[in-house]
Amino acid sequence: MAFTPLHDRVLVRRVESEEKTAGGLIIPDSAKEKPSEGEVVSVGAGARKDSGELIEMAVSAGDRILFGKWSGTEVTVEGEELLIMKESDILGILS
């Protein structure tokens, strides 16, 4: 990938949600919401304290994460739609 986020920003690829409900009903595209789950593609170096000390990122490339519904900014990188967001917008890491 030719894009590396700066500071405490994270580049995320959305993970598509299921096409069916647990009961077997098929969800039409018009009723689907954008998923709030994704995979971290790349991360910046981290934020800096006032003293200049680097604060390491809690996530790394490959992590599967959960983020808020309105988090991030949509960008297109090499023809692929991705999200760029601050690390603080991430709600947690899924294992």
Contacts in CASP RR format, 6 or more apart in sequence:
PFRMAT RR
TARGET T0000
AUTHOR 0000-0000-0000
METHOD contacts of the structure
MODEL  1
MAFTPLHDRVLVRRVESEEKTAGGLIIPDSAKEKPSEGEVVSVGAGARKD
SGELIEMAVSAGDRILFGKWSGTEVTVEGEELLIMKESDILGILS
1 11 0 8 1.000
1 41 0 8 1.000
1 42 0 8 1.000
1 77 0 8 1.000
1 78 0 8 1.000
2 77 0 8 1.000
2 78 0 8 1.000
3 11 0 8 1.000
3 42 0 8 1.000
3 77 0 8 1.000
4 42 0 8 1.000
4 44 0 8 1.000
5 11 0 8 1.000
5 42 0 8 1.000
5 43 0 8 1.000
5 44 0 8 1.000
5 84 0 8 1.000
6 44 0 8 1.000
6 45 0 8 1.000
7 44 0 8 1.000
7 45 0 8 1.000
7 46 0 8 1.000
7 47 0 8 1.000
7 48 0 8 1.000
8 44 0 8 1.000
8 46 0 8 1.000
8 47 0 8 1.000
8 55 0 8 1.000
8 57 0 8 1.000
8 86 0 8 1.000
8 87 0 8 1.000
8 88 0 8 1.000
9 43 0 8 1.000
9 44 0 8 1.000
9 84 0 8 1.000
9 85 0 8 1.000
9 86 0 8 1.000
9 87 0 8 1.000
10 40 0 8 1.000
10 42 0 8 1.000
10 43 0 8 1.000
10 44 0 8 1.000
10 57 0 8 1.000
10 59 0 8 1.000
10 84 0 8 1.000
10 85 0 8 1.000
10 86 0 8 1.000
10 87 0 8 1.000
10 90 0 8 1.000
11 40 0 8 1.000
11 41 0 8 1.000
11 42 0 8 1.000
11 43 0 8 1.000
11 77 0 8 1.000
11 82 0 8 1.000
11 83 0 8 1.000
11 84 0 8 1.000
12 38 0 8 1.000
12 39 0 8 1.000
12 40 0 8 1.000
12 41 0 8 1.000
12 65 0 8 1.000
12 67 0 8 1.000
12 82 0 8 1.000
12 83 0 8 1.000
12 84 0 8 1.000
12 85 0 8 1.000
13 38 0 8 1.000
13 39 0 8 1.000
13 41 0 8 1.000
13 80 0 8 1.000
13 82 0 8 1.000
13 83 0 8 1.000
14 34 0 8 1.000
14 35 0 8 1.000
14 37 0 8 1.000
14 38 0 8 1.000
14 81 0 8 1.000
14 82 0 8 1.000
14 83 0 8 1.000
15 35 0 8 1.000
15 37 0 8 1.000
15 38 0 8 1.000
15 39 0 8 1.000
15 64 0 8 1.000
16 35 0 8 1.000
17 27 0 8 1.000
17 32 0 8 1.000
17 33 0 8 1.000
17 35 0 8 1.000
17 37 0 8 1.000
18 27 0 8 1.000
19 26 0 8 1.000
19 27 0 8 1.000
20 26 0 8 1.000
20 27 0 8 1.000
21 27 0 8 1.000
33 69 0 8 1.000
34 69 0 8 1.000
36 66 0 8 1.000
36 67 0 8 1.000
36 68 0 8 1.000
36 69 0 8 1.000
36 71 0 8 1.000
37 64 0 8 1.000
37 65 0 8 1.000
37 66 0 8 1.000
37 67 0 8 1.000
37 94 0 8 1.000
38 64 0 8 1.000
38 65 0 8 1.000
38 66 0 8 1.000
38 67 0 8 1.000
39 62 0 8 1.000
39 63 0 8 1.000
39 64 0 8 1.000
39 65 0 8 1.000
40 59 0 8 1.000
40 60 0 8 1.000
40 61 0 8 1.000
40 62 0 8 1.000
40 63 0 8 1.000
40 64 0 8 1.000
40 65 0 8 1.000
41 61 0 8 1.000
41 62 0 8 1.000
41 82 0 8 1.000
42 61 0 8 1.000
43 57 0 8 1.000
43 59 0 8 1.000
43 60 0 8 1.000
43 61 0 8 1.000
43 87 0 8 1.000
44 57 0 8 1.000
45 54 0 8 1.000
45 57 0 8 1.000
46 54 0 8 1.000
46 55 0 8 1.000
46 56 0 8 1.000
46 57 0 8 1.000
46 87 0 8 1.000
47 54 0 8 1.000
47 55 0 8 1.000
47 87 0 8 1.000
48 54 0 8 1.000
48 55 0 8 1.000
49 55 0 8 1.000
57 87 0 8 1.000
58 87 0 8 1.000
58 90 0 8 1.000
58 93 0 8 1.000
59 65 0 8 1.000
59 87 0 8 1.000
59 90 0 8 1.000
59 93 0 8 1.000
63 93 0 8 1.000
64 93 0 8 1.000
64 94 0 8 1.000
64 95 0 8 1.000
65 90 0 8 1.000
65 91 0 8 1.000
65 92 0 8 1.000
65 93 0 8 1.000
65 94 0 8 1.000
66 90 0 8 1.000
66 91 0 8 1.000
66 92 0 8 1.000
66 93 0 8 1.000
66 94 0 8 1.000
67 83 0 8 1.000
67 85 0 8 1.000
67 89 0 8 1.000
67 90 0 8 1.000
67 91 0 8 1.000
68 89 0 8 1.000
68 91 0 8 1.000
71 83 0 8 1.000
71 85 0 8 1.000
71 89 0 8 1.000
71 90 0 8 1.000
72 83 0 8 1.000
72 84 0 8 1.000
72 85 0 8 1.000
72 86 0 8 1.000
72 89 0 8 1.000
73 83 0 8 1.000
73 84 0 8 1.000
73 85 0 8 1.000
74 81 0 8 1.000
74 82 0 8 1.000
74 83 0 8 1.000
75 81 0 8 1.000
75 82 0 8 1.000
75 83 0 8 1.000
75 84 0 8 1.000
76 82 0 8 1.000
END
